[in-house]
């Protein structure tokens, strides 16, 4: 996934289909515009592989929130 982000606090998190927090991919304070790209390895916050299912990437920015669903198949 690719994102163009602007100054401020942001957080990129992964949730499962029932809304449980699976993992935080990134969380930081940006001081200027950046272009970031992420690849998720399909593991949870403990490093264990996640099960087959639908997962939601949730990006929280100072002025917007974005969500994207993906299907993990094993």
MOPAC internal coordinates of N, CA, C and O (Angstrom, degrees):
PM7 1SCF
backbone

  N    0.0000 0     0.00 0     0.00 0    0    0    0
  C    1.4326 1     0.00 0     0.00 0    1    0    0
  C    1.5248 1   108.91 1     0.00 0    2    1    0
  O    1.2310 1   121.15 1   -36.80 1    3    2    1
  N    1.3030 1   115.40 1   143.20 1    3    2    1
  C    1.4566 1   121.05 1   179.92 1    5    3    2
  C    1.5199 1   109.21 1  -120.57 1    6    5    3
  O    1.2310 1   120.97 1   -40.13 1    7    6    5
  N    1.3319 1   115.75 1   139.87 1    7    6    5
  C    1.4451 1   121.11 1  -179.52 1    9    7    6
  C    1.5219 1   110.46 1  -137.29 1   10    9    7
  O    1.2310 1   120.54 1   -39.33 1   11   10    9
  N    1.3291 1   116.57 1   140.67 1   11   10    9
  C    1.4589 1   122.85 1   168.39 1   13   11   10
  C    1.5216 1   105.88 1  -101.83 1   14   13   11
  O    1.2310 1   120.31 1   -61.83 1   15   14   13
  N    1.3213 1   117.02 1   118.17 1   15   14   13
  C    1.4534 1   121.56 1  -174.69 1   17   15   14
  C    1.5180 1   110.70 1  -119.43 1   18   17   15
  O    1.2310 1   121.21 1   -28.62 1   19   18   17
  N    1.3218 1   115.28 1   151.38 1   19   18   17
  C    1.4574 1   122.11 1  -176.61 1   21   19   18
  C    1.5223 1   110.03 1  -116.48 1   22   21   19
  O    1.2310 1   119.28 1   -10.55 1   23   22   21
  N    1.3302 1   118.98 1   169.45 1   23   22   21
  C    1.4620 1   121.39 1  -175.60 1   25   23   22
  C    1.5259 1   113.48 1   -54.03 1   26   25   23
  O    1.2310 1   121.04 1   -36.94 1   27   26   25
  N    1.3298 1   115.62 1   143.06 1   27   26   25
  C    1.4576 1   122.17 1   178.53 1   29   27   26
  C    1.5129 1   111.48 1   131.93 1   30   29   27
  O    1.2310 1   121.12 1     3.47 1   31   30   29
  N    1.3253 1   115.46 1  -176.53 1   31   30   29
  C    1.4644 1   121.75 1   178.18 1   33   31   30
  C    1.5177 1   110.04 1   -81.64 1   34   33   31
  O    1.2310 1   120.68 1   -41.30 1   35   34   33
  N    1.3219 1   116.31 1   138.70 1   35   34   33
  C    1.4532 1   118.60 1   172.65 1   37   35   34
  C    1.5161 1   110.38 1  -147.04 1   38   37   35
  O    1.2310 1   121.46 1   -19.86 1   39   38   37
  N    1.3238 1   114.81 1   160.14 1   39   38   37
  C    1.4564 1   121.74 1  -178.05 1   41   39   38
  C    1.5271 1   108.41 1  -147.02 1   42   41   39
  O    1.2310 1   120.44 1   -46.18 1   43   42   41
  N    1.3239 1   116.76 1   133.82 1   43   42   41
  C    1.4623 1   122.77 1   176.53 1   45   43   42
  C    1.5207 1   107.62 1  -115.95 1   46   45   43
  O    1.2310 1   121.05 1   -64.44 1   47   46   45
  N    1.3358 1   115.60 1   115.56 1   47   46   45
  C    1.4625 1   121.34 1  -175.37 1   49   47   46
  C    1.5316 1   110.99 1  -125.32 1   50   49   47
  O    1.2310 1   121.40 1   -21.17 1   51   50   49
  N    1.3354 1   114.92 1   158.83 1   51   50   49
  C    1.4663 1   121.77 1   176.55 1   53   51   50
  C    1.5235 1   107.74 1  -117.59 1   54   53   51
  O    1.2310 1   121.07 1   -46.55 1   55   54   53
  N    1.3364 1   115.55 1   133.45 1   55   54   53
  C    1.4645 1   122.29 1   177.11 1   57   55   54
  C    1.5224 1   108.90 1  -125.32 1   58   57   55
  O    1.2310 1   120.49 1   -27.90 1   59   58   57
  N    1.3441 1   116.67 1   152.10 1   59   58   57
  C    1.4657 1   119.23 1   174.79 1   61   59   58
  C    1.5233 1   109.56 1   -84.97 1   62   61   59
  O    1.2310 1   120.49 1     1.27 1   63   62   61
  N    1.3209 1   116.67 1  -178.73 1   63   62   61
  C    1.4729 1   121.17 1  -173.37 1   65   63   62
  C    1.5269 1   113.76 1   -68.33 1   66   65   63
  O    1.2310 1   119.57 1   164.45 1   67   66   65
  N    1.3332 1   118.42 1   -15.55 1   67   66   65
  C    1.4689 1   120.52 1   177.37 1   69   67   66
  C    1.5276 1   111.57 1  -102.14 1   70   69   67
  O    1.2310 1   120.41 1  -170.64 1   71   70   69
  N    1.3389 1   116.81 1     9.36 1   71   70   69
  C    1.4504 1   121.22 1   174.08 1   73   71   70
  C    1.5178 1   115.80 1    89.07 1   74   73   71
  O    1.2310 1   119.83 1  -172.02 1   75   74   73
  N    1.3233 1   117.93 1     7.98 1   75   74   73
  C    1.4658 1   120.37 1   178.44 1   77   75   74
  C    1.5277 1   109.98 1   -79.51 1   78   77   75
  O    1.2310 1   120.99 1   -43.07 1   79   78   77
  N    1.3308 1   115.71 1   136.93 1   79   78   77
  C    1.4633 1   121.21 1   178.94 1   81   79   78
  C    1.5256 1   109.13 1   -68.15 1   82   81   79
  O    1.2310 1   120.83 1   -55.00 1   83   82   81
  N    1.3267 1   116.02 1   125.00 1   83   82   81
  C    1.4651 1   121.77 1  -179.00 1   85   83   82
  C    1.5266 1   110.54 1   -99.50 1   86   85   83
  O    1.2310 1   120.65 1   135.66 1   87   86   85
  N    1.3369 1   116.36 1   -44.34 1   87   86   85
  C    1.4585 1   119.31 1  -175.71 1   89   87   86
  C    1.5313 1   110.25 1  -168.84 1   90   89   87
  O    1.2310 1   120.45 1   -33.12 1   91   90   89
  N    1.3264 1   116.75 1   146.88 1   91   90   89
  C    1.4593 1   122.27 1   169.77 1   93   91   90
  C    1.5194 1   106.92 1   -99.43 1   94   93   91
  O    1.2310 1   120.63 1   -60.49 1   95   94   93
  N    1.3313 1   116.39 1   119.51 1   95   94   93
  C    1.4587 1   120.41 1  -179.26 1   97   95   94
  C    1.5169 1   112.04 1   -83.58 1   98   97   95
  O    1.2310 1   120.18 1   148.00 1   99   98   97
  N    1.3264 1   117.27 1   -32.00 1   99   98   97
  C    1.4606 1   120.18 1   179.54 1  101   99   98
  C    1.5195 1   108.83 1  -164.02 1  102  101   99
  O    1.2310 1   121.33 1   -32.74 1  103  102  101
  N    1.3240 1   115.06 1   147.26 1  103  102  101
  C    1.4551 1   121.74 1   177.21 1  105  103  102
  C    1.5186 1   106.84 1  -154.81 1  106  105  103
  O    1.2310 1   120.58 1   -59.11 1  107  106  105
  N    1.3345 1   116.49 1   120.89 1  107  106  105
  C    1.4694 1   119.14 1  -178.09 1  109  107  106
  C    1.5162 1   112.33 1  -164.76 1  110  109  107
  O    1.2310 1   121.89 1    -9.65 1  111  110  109
  N    1.3138 1   113.99 1   170.35 1  111  110  109
  C    1.4646 1   123.45 1   175.32 1  113  111  110
  C    1.5252 1   106.68 1  -102.52 1  114  113  111
  O    1.2310 1   120.44 1   -59.85 1  115  114  113
  N    1.3256 1   116.76 1   120.15 1  115  114  113
  C    1.4584 1   120.81 1   177.79 1  117  115  114
  C    1.5162 1   110.33 1   -95.96 1  118  117  115
  O    1.2310 1   120.68 1   -40.42 1  119  118  117
  N    1.3315 1   116.30 1   139.58 1  119  118  117
  C    1.4568 1   120.31 1   178.93 1  121  119  118
  C    1.5210 1   112.57 1  -103.33 1  122  121  119
  O    1.2310 1   120.09 1   173.01 1  123  122  121
  N    1.3174 1   117.43 1    -6.99 1  123  122  121
  C    1.4612 1   121.72 1   178.52 1  125  123  122
  C    1.5119 1   110.05 1  -158.87 1  126  125  123
  O    1.2310 1   119.67 1   -10.73 1  127  126  125
  N    1.3215 1   118.24 1   169.27 1  127  126  125
  C    1.4576 1   121.29 1   179.56 1  129  127  126
  C    1.5285 1   111.06 1   -64.44 1  130  129  127
  O    1.2310 1   120.69 1   -39.44 1  131  130  129
  N    1.3076 1   116.28 1   140.56 1  131  130  129
  C    1.4661 1   121.72 1   177.27 1  133  131  130
  C    1.5207 1   109.49 1  -141.70 1  134  133  131
  O    1.2310 1   121.00 1   -18.19 1  135  134  133
  N    1.3034 1   115.69 1   161.81 1  135  134  133
  C    1.4694 1   122.80 1   173.63 1  137  135  134
  C    1.5212 1   105.75 1  -118.51 1  138  137  135
  O    1.2310 1   120.31 1   -63.79 1  139  138  137
  N    1.3399 1   117.02 1   116.21 1  139  138  137
  C    1.4558 1   121.47 1  -177.09 1  141  139  138
  C    1.5185 1   110.75 1  -118.18 1  142  141  139
  O    1.2310 1   120.94 1   -28.54 1  143  142  141
  N    1.3107 1   115.80 1   151.46 1  143  142  141
  C    1.4532 1   122.61 1   177.52 1  145  143  142
  C    1.5297 1   107.98 1  -131.72 1  146  145  143
  O    1.2310 1   120.10 1   -42.43 1  147  146  145
  N    1.3267 1   117.41 1   137.57 1  147  146  145
  C    1.4582 1   122.04 1  -177.73 1  149  147  146
  C    1.5199 1   111.00 1  -126.47 1  150  149  147
  O    1.2310 1   121.49 1   -35.76 1  151  150  149
  N    1.3128 1   114.75 1   144.24 1  151  150  149
  C    1.4582 1   122.20 1   170.94 1  153  151  150
  C    1.5203 1   106.47 1  -126.73 1  154  153  151
  O    1.2310 1   120.14 1   -56.89 1  155  154  153
  N    1.3167 1   117.34 1   123.11 1  155  154  153
  C    1.4547 1   122.18 1   179.46 1  157  155  154
  C    1.5113 1   107.96 1   -93.94 1  158  157  155
  O    1.2310 1   120.26 1   -46.96 1  159  158  157
  N    1.3187 1   117.11 1   133.04 1  159  158  157
  C    1.4631 1   121.79 1  -178.15 1  161  159  158
  C    1.5202 1   113.76 1   -85.88 1  162  161  159
  O    1.2310 1   119.91 1  -176.14 1  163  162  161
  N    1.3276 1   117.78 1     3.86 1  163  162  161
  C    1.4674 1   121.26 1   176.67 1  165  163  162
  C    1.5222 1   113.91 1    78.87 1  166  165  163
  O    1.2310 1   120.62 1  -156.53 1  167  166  165
  N    1.3404 1   116.42 1    23.47 1  167  166  165
  C    1.4574 1   119.42 1   177.99 1  169  167  166
  C    1.5216 1   110.45 1  -114.62 1  170  169  167
  O    1.2310 1   121.43 1   -20.92 1  171  170  169
  N    1.3422 1   114.86 1   159.08 1  171  170  169
  C    1.4629 1   119.85 1   178.26 1  173  171  170
  C    1.5254 1   110.15 1   -88.93 1  174  173  171
  O    1.2310 1   120.80 1     7.91 1  175  174  173
  N    1.3413 1   116.07 1  -172.09 1  175  174  173
  C    1.4665 1   120.37 1  -176.09 1  177  175  174
  C    1.5286 1   113.48 1   -67.72 1  178  177  175
  O    1.2310 1   119.68 1   168.11 1  179  178  177
  N    1.3271 1   118.22 1   -11.89 1  179  178  177
  C    1.4654 1   121.85 1   176.83 1  181  179  178
  C    1.5252 1   112.19 1  -101.36 1  182  181  179
  O    1.2310 1   120.54 1  -179.03 1  183  182  181
  N    1.3416 1   116.57 1     0.97 1  183  182  181
  C    1.4565 1   120.92 1   179.34 1  185  183  182
  C    1.5136 1   114.61 1    88.39 1  186  185  183
  O    1.2310 1   119.96 1  -175.19 1  187  186  185
  N    1.3310 1   117.68 1     4.81 1  187  186  185
  C    1.4625 1   121.82 1   178.59 1  189  187  186
  C    1.5188 1   110.29 1   -85.53 1  190  189  187
  O    1.2310 1   119.84 1   -35.57 1  191  190  189
  N    1.3385 1   117.91 1   144.43 1  191  190  189
  C    1.4681 1   120.28 1   177.35 1  193  191  190
  C    1.5364 1   110.63 1   -63.69 1  194  193  191
  O    1.2310 1   120.52 1   -38.29 1  195  194  193
  N    1.3306 1   116.62 1   141.71 1  195  194  193
  C    1.4650 1   120.54 1   177.36 1  197  195  194
  C    1.5294 1   109.47 1   -83.39 1  198  197  195
  O    1.2310 1   121.01 1   -18.25 1  199  198  197
  N    1.3091 1   115.68 1   161.75 1  199  198  197
  C    1.4676 1   121.69 1   179.61 1  201  199  198
  C    1.5292 1   110.21 1   -79.41 1  202  201  199
  O    1.2310 1   120.79 1   -15.97 1  203  202  201
  N    1.3143 1   116.09 1   164.03 1  203  202  201
  C    1.4587 1   121.65 1   172.40 1  205  203  202
  C    1.5257 1   108.63 1   -59.11 1  206  205  203
  O    1.2310 1   120.24 1   -42.47 1  207  206  205
  N    1.3162 1   117.15 1   137.53 1  207  206  205
  C    1.4556 1   120.17 1   179.01 1  209  207  206
  C    1.5128 1   112.10 1   159.51 1  210  209  207
  O    1.2310 1   121.39 1     5.44 1  211  210  209
  N    1.3216 1   114.95 1  -174.56 1  211  210  209
  C    1.4651 1   121.90 1   179.73 1  213  211  210
  C    1.5261 1   108.30 1   -96.02 1  214  213  211
  O    1.2310 1   121.40 1   -45.87 1  215  214  213
  N    1.3286 1   114.92 1   134.13 1  215  214  213
  C    1.4620 1   121.75 1   179.20 1  217  215  214
  C    1.5240 1   108.51 1  -127.20 1  218  217  215
  O    1.2310 1   120.98 1   -30.02 1  219  218  217
  N    1.3239 1   115.73 1   149.98 1  219  218  217
  C    1.4600 1   121.37 1  -178.16 1  221  219  218
  C    1.5285 1   108.82 1  -117.42 1  222  221  219
  O    1.2310 1   121.25 1   -53.83 1  223  222  221
  N    1.3261 1   115.21 1   126.17 1  223  222  221
  C    1.4584 1   121.78 1   171.25 1  225  223  222
  C    1.5163 1   106.15 1   -90.38 1  226  225  223
  O    1.2310 1   120.33 1   -55.16 1  227  226  225
  N    1.3233 1   116.98 1   124.84 1  227  226  225
  C    1.4558 1   121.86 1  -176.94 1  229  227  226
  C    1.5200 1   108.89 1  -120.25 1  230  229  227
  O    1.2310 1   120.54 1   -62.59 1  231  230  229
  N    1.3284 1   116.57 1   117.41 1  231  230  229
  C    1.4551 1   122.67 1   179.80 1  233  231  230
  C    1.5227 1   108.76 1  -106.28 1  234  233  231
  O    1.2310 1   120.76 1   -61.28 1  235  234  233
  N    1.3125 1   116.15 1   118.72 1  235  234  233
  C    1.4593 1   122.30 1   178.66 1  237  235  234
  C    1.5208 1   108.19 1  -106.80 1  238  237  235
  O    1.2310 1   120.91 1   -60.24 1  239  238  237
  N    1.3328 1   115.87 1   119.76 1  239  238  237
  C    1.4612 1   122.87 1  -179.94 1  241  239  238
  C    1.5250 1   108.82 1  -118.83 1  242  241  239
  O    1.2310 1   120.01 1    -8.38 1  243  242  241
  N    1.3405 1   117.59 1   171.62 1  243  242  241
  C    1.4643 1   119.04 1   179.34 1  245  243  242
  C    1.5306 1   113.87 1   -58.32 1  246  245  243
  O    1.2310 1   119.62 1   143.19 1  247  246  245
  N    1.3383 1   118.32 1   -36.81 1  247  246  245
  C    1.4672 1   120.51 1  -173.99 1  249  247  246
  C    1.5170 1   114.42 1  -119.42 1  250  249  247
  O    1.2310 1   120.22 1  -174.14 1  251  250  249
  N    1.3283 1   117.18 1     5.86 1  251  250  249
  C    1.4611 1   119.08 1  -177.25 1  253  251  250
  C    1.5247 1   110.52 1  -159.69 1  254  253  251
  O    1.2310 1   121.69 1   -16.43 1  255  254  253
  N    1.3170 1   114.37 1   163.57 1  255  254  253
  C    1.4612 1   122.34 1   173.20 1  257  255  254
  C    1.5221 1   106.64 1  -133.72 1  258  257  255
  O    1.2310 1   120.93 1   -43.32 1  259  258  257
  N    1.3191 1   115.82 1   136.68 1  259  258  257
  C    1.4659 1   119.99 1   179.62 1  261  259  258
  C    1.5216 1   108.72 1  -129.08 1  262  261  259
  O    1.2310 1   121.15 1   -33.02 1  263  262  261
  N    1.3126 1   115.41 1   146.98 1  263  262  261
  C    1.4595 1   120.62 1   177.52 1  265  263  262
  C    1.5306 1   108.83 1  -134.31 1  266  265  263
  O    1.2310 1   121.57 1   -34.75 1  267  266  265
  N    1.3331 1   114.61 1   145.25 1  267  266  265
  C    1.4586 1   120.47 1   176.76 1  269  267  266
  C    1.5085 1   107.98 1  -142.43 1  270  269  267
  O    1.2310 1   120.78 1   -50.42 1  271  270  269
  N    1.3414 1   116.11 1   129.58 1  271  270  269
  C    1.4657 1   120.76 1   179.01 1  273  271  270
  C    1.5192 1   110.23 1   -93.12 1  274  273  271
  O    1.2310 1   121.39 1   -35.51 1  275  274  273
  N    1.3313 1   114.94 1   144.49 1  275  274  273
  C    1.4671 1   120.40 1   173.71 1  277  275  274
  C    1.5282 1   108.01 1  -134.92 1  278  277  275
  O    1.2310 1   121.03 1   -23.56 1  279  278  277
  N    1.3020 1   115.64 1   156.44 1  279  278  277
  C    1.4514 1   122.25 1   176.74 1  281  279  278
  C    1.5082 1   108.14 1  -110.20 1  282  281  279
  O    1.2310 1   120.76 1   -56.48 1  283  282  281
  N    1.3285 1   116.15 1   123.52 1  283  282  281
  C    1.4700 1   122.04 1   175.94 1  285  283  282
  C    1.5184 1   106.77 1   -99.90 1  286  285  283
  O    1.2310 1   120.60 1   -56.25 1  287  286  285
  N    1.3265 1   116.46 1   123.75 1  287  286  285
  C    1.4648 1   122.04 1   178.85 1  289  287  286
  C    1.5244 1   107.84 1  -122.06 1  290  289  287
  O    1.2310 1   121.05 1   -50.00 1  291  290  289
  N    1.3099 1   115.59 1   130.00 1  291  290  289
  C    1.4719 1   120.35 1   179.64 1  293  291  290
  C    1.4925 1   111.00 1  -120.65 1  294  293  291
  O    1.2310 1   120.10 1   180.00 1  295  294  293

